Amino acid sequence: MKIKKICVLGGTGFVGRHLTTRLANRGYSLRVLTRHPQRHREVAVLPGAELVEADVHNPAVLPDQFRGCDAVINLVGVLHEYSSQRFGAVHAELPGKVVDACRATGIKRLLHMSALGADAAKGPSQYLSTKGSGEQAVMAARDLAVTCFKPSIIFGPDDNFYNQFATLLKLSPILPVACPNSRFAPVYVEDVAQAFETALENDATIGHRYELCGPKVYAFKELVENVARMLGLKRLVVGLPDGLARLQGKIMGALPIKIFSTDNYLSLQVDSVCSRNGLAELGITPHSVESIMPMHFAAKRQRRRYDALRQTAGRA
Ligand SMILES: NC(=O)c1ccc[n+]([C@@H]2O[C@H](COP(=O)([O-])OP(=O)(O)OC[C@H]3O[C@@H](n4cnc5c(N)ncnc54)[C@H](OP(=O)(O)O)[C@@H]3O)[C@@H](O)[C@H]2O)c1
């Protein structure tokens, strides 16, 4: 299946930025759909890429945007629910609309981003159960050529997860962590992007789901302690007992800006580790957190020092 032009949904996010850059550099033409084109000019300037403002939830919009493309990649996902964005609409209904629009426009190839632990029936949180429904909807489309990806937590220099903990650790000598024993196998964003690229170029991946994990498994508390170590900070990371973790989700979930919620707490009730690492099946050697993030944190530190020096020099 020769793919030249790809329509990408969710191509402006953390994973999307890495994937679109990689695909543009490989010579693919891209049409990236977004709600906020003015916020994502870095995507618009990629070679062969067009950034298009579109309401992807409107079924009348998708076929127009898919026309002229050979494949679709759907990366759209949210970690928190707001009144304007419901898990069901984003994770479960949108994939169905994408399948319908592929059929309407004759596009066969679809790459779909799910999540490790996504399960329509057994997912303990709304995030995981709706992700599971979306995955079911695309994998059931046997008339299309679908590949699905299920990563553990994804890390990279511009991620939310590691950078958020880095900020919290810098602010406080003690950090409480919910569900300290939940396990993750953080996977590098470029390895995830490479998995998508490999799938696009290899028809043997059609009809398969790939779990994506990094080389090492960490308990949540250990993972946060590792961030402190990489930052060179001495911090006390305290695992919260279950009742307090649940309460933390409830209280923080009620705040207007969410960084943790009851749904996140429920997601943490299952480990995010691979039963079989799809990266190996795709011939990709996973990068470790320790080989990527210390360099990034050091570069950030240097940039801050440089900015402070410039400010001091400016005042003198
Ligand atoms: N990051 C991780 O650790 C991780 C782990 C496992 C699975 N995943 C999955 O990987 C995918 C990408 O994650 P990410 O970290 O790159 O997410 P992200 O940085 O938050 O980006 C989300 C993308 O989805 C779009 N989007 C968000 N809410 C939307 C809505 N209500 N309607 C339409 N579009 C919306 C955004 O586009 P605009 O704002 O430009 O419209 C953006 O491009 C998601 O499906 C996520 O569930 C991520």
The ligand as an SDF file (V2000), in Angstrom:
LIG
                    3D

 48 52  0  0  0  0  0  0  0  0999 V2000
    1.2460   11.1150   26.5740 N   0  0  0  0  0  0  0  0  0  0  0  0
    1.1560    9.8920   27.1020 C   0  0  0  0  0  0  0  0  0  0  0  0
    1.8470    9.5500   28.0710 O   0  0  0  0  0  0  0  0  0  0  0  0
    0.1980    8.8800   26.5030 C   0  0  0  0  0  0  0  0  0  0  0  0
    0.1950    7.5570   26.9790 C   0  0  0  0  0  0  0  0  0  0  0  0
   -0.6790    6.6360   26.4050 C   0  0  0  0  0  0  0  0  0  0  0  0
   -1.5320    7.0230   25.3880 C   0  0  0  0  0  0  0  0  0  0  0  0
   -1.5180    8.2970   24.9630 N   0  0  0  0  0  0  0  0  0  0  0  0
   -2.4200    8.7130   23.8920 C   0  0  0  0  0  0  0  0  0  0  0  0
   -1.6590    9.3040   22.8510 O   0  0  0  0  0  0  0  0  0  0  0  0
   -2.4290   10.3300   22.2040 C   0  0  0  0  0  0  0  0  0  0  0  0
   -1.6300   11.6070   22.1290 C   0  0  0  0  0  0  0  0  0  0  0  0
   -1.2830   11.9940   23.4380 O   0  0  0  0  0  0  0  0  0  0  0  0
   -0.5060   13.3700   23.7090 P   0  0  0  0  0  0  0  0  0  0  0  0
    0.2310   13.2010   24.9740 O   0  0  0  0  0  0  0  0  0  0  0  0
    0.2060   13.7780   22.4760 O   0  0  0  0  0  0  0  0  0  0  0  0
   -1.7350   14.3450   23.9680 O   0  0  0  0  0  0  0  0  0  0  0  0
   -1.7640   15.9430   23.9180 P   0  0  0  0  0  0  0  0  0  0  0  0
   -0.4040   16.5240   23.9180 O   0  0  0  0  0  0  0  0  0  0  0  0
   -2.7040   16.3730   24.9780 O   0  0  0  0  0  0  0  0  0  0  0  0
   -2.4260   16.2400   22.4840 O   0  0  0  0  0  0  0  0  0  0  0  0
   -3.7570   15.9440   22.2520 C   0  0  0  0  0  0  0  0  0  0  0  0
   -4.1030   16.2190   20.8020 C   0  0  0  0  0  0  0  0  0  0  0  0
   -5.4930   15.9120   20.6310 O   0  0  0  0  0  0  0  0  0  0  0  0
   -6.2030   17.0740   20.2080 C   0  0  0  0  0  0  0  0  0  0  0  0
   -7.3860   17.2140   21.0700 N   0  0  0  0  0  0  0  0  0  0  0  0
   -7.3860   17.2810   22.4190 C   0  0  0  0  0  0  0  0  0  0  0  0
   -8.6490   17.4010   22.8720 N   0  0  0  0  0  0  0  0  0  0  0  0
   -9.4540   17.3930   21.7750 C   0  0  0  0  0  0  0  0  0  0  0  0
  -10.8520   17.5030   21.6070 C   0  0  0  0  0  0  0  0  0  0  0  0
  -11.6790   17.6290   22.6440 N   0  0  0  0  0  0  0  0  0  0  0  0
  -11.3160   17.4740   20.3450 N   0  0  0  0  0  0  0  0  0  0  0  0
  -10.4850   17.3700   19.3050 C   0  0  0  0  0  0  0  0  0  0  0  0
   -9.1520   17.2840   19.3920 N   0  0  0  0  0  0  0  0  0  0  0  0
   -8.6450   17.3010   20.6260 C   0  0  0  0  0  0  0  0  0  0  0  0
   -5.2830   18.2650   20.3430 C   0  0  0  0  0  0  0  0  0  0  0  0
   -5.4590   19.0570   19.1660 O   0  0  0  0  0  0  0  0  0  0  0  0
   -5.8010   20.6310   19.1160 P   0  0  0  0  0  0  0  0  0  0  0  0
   -5.7530   21.1600   20.5030 O   0  0  0  0  0  0  0  0  0  0  0  0
   -4.7350   21.2240   18.2250 O   0  0  0  0  0  0  0  0  0  0  0  0
   -7.1400   20.6900   18.4880 O   0  0  0  0  0  0  0  0  0  0  0  0
   -3.8900   17.6440   20.3600 C   0  0  0  0  0  0  0  0  0  0  0  0
   -3.3450   17.6200   19.0690 O   0  0  0  0  0  0  0  0  0  0  0  0
   -3.7250   10.4370   22.9880 C   0  0  0  0  0  0  0  0  0  0  0  0
   -4.7040    9.6620   22.3420 O   0  0  0  0  0  0  0  0  0  0  0  0
   -3.3960    9.7950   24.3270 C   0  0  0  0  0  0  0  0  0  0  0  0
   -4.5210    9.2490   24.9700 O   0  0  0  0  0  0  0  0  0  0  0  0
   -0.6690    9.2520   25.4860 C   0  0  0  0  0  0  0  0  0  0  0  0
  1  2  1  0
  2  3  2  0
  2  4  1  0
  4  5  1  0
  4 48  2  0
  5  6  2  0
  6  7  1  0
  7  8  2  0
  8  9  1  0
  8 48  1  0
  9 10  1  0
  9 46  1  0
 10 11  1  0
 11 12  1  0
 11 44  1  0
 12 13  1  0
 13 14  1  0
 14 15  2  0
 14 16  1  0
 14 17  1  0
 17 18  1  0
 18 19  2  0
 18 20  1  0
 18 21  1  0
 21 22  1  0
 22 23  1  0
 23 24  1  0
 23 42  1  0
 24 25  1  0
 25 26  1  0
 25 36  1  0
 26 27  1  0
 26 35  1  0
 27 28  2  0
 28 29  1  0
 29 30  1  0
 29 35  2  0
 30 31  1  0
 30 32  2  0
 32 33  1  0
 33 34  2  0
 34 35  1  0
 36 37  1  0
 36 42  1  0
 37 38  1  0
 38 39  2  0
 38 40  1  0
 38 41  1  0
 42 43  1  0
 44 45  1  0
 44 46  1  0
 46 47  1  0
M  CHG  2   8   1  16  -1
M  END
$$$$
